Each structure stands twice: as structure tokens, then as C-alpha cells.
């Protein structure tokens, strides 16, 4: 999923003009991509002269930090080390499930790609 690195965006609007589904708008002189409308065509990324439109893989460290912070906030609701370890184990299962869903989705997308 593309996203705009705000400090690199100069507000030129090239990405807005190139978006085939009008999923990009200018907000406070910075391009913003509407995740719900974006079709992930990559045109905005390809045409941005400032390289402000980025790939979501760059956000992996931020997403990991957010997941850990979420877990830390949840830990505050438990008193004993045993309860806290139980939560950590449940969180590990939660993220393992998310990983499994992603992996199986990728496998099915590969099958879909072969059909095309």
C-alpha cells in the first residue's frame, strides 16, 4: 500500500493527476492517499518527482513498535507475572494467526496469478 512521506511531498499534485481512481487528495499542501479507494496500481509511486510516495514495507519497523506498544498497554491490566506471560502467549498466537492468514492469502494470489 503506497503512502506519502509528508516531509518529502512538495504538493505538486502530479500523483493526483495520475491516479486513475481519484484516491489521492491534497490536504494542507500535502498529498494524502485514501486507503479505501486506492487500487494499488503504483502509478503515484512511479510519477512522484520527489519520491515522496513510498512503499508500505518501509513502515514495518513502525508497525512492529505499534504492536509492542499495544501489548505493553494490555499488560497494564494484569497484576501477576503469570497473567502477563499468559497475555504475551495469547498475543503471540494472535500474530501467528495473522501471519498464517497472510501466507495463505499470498499462496492463493499466486494461484490467481497463474490463472491470468
Protein Blocks (a to p, Z undefined) as FASTA:
>chain_A
ZZddfklpgolommmmmmmnlpacceehiacddfklpgolommmmmmmnlmaccfklmmm
mmmmmmmmmmmmmmmmpfbfklmmmmmmmmmmmmmmmmmmmmmmmmmmmmmmmmZZ
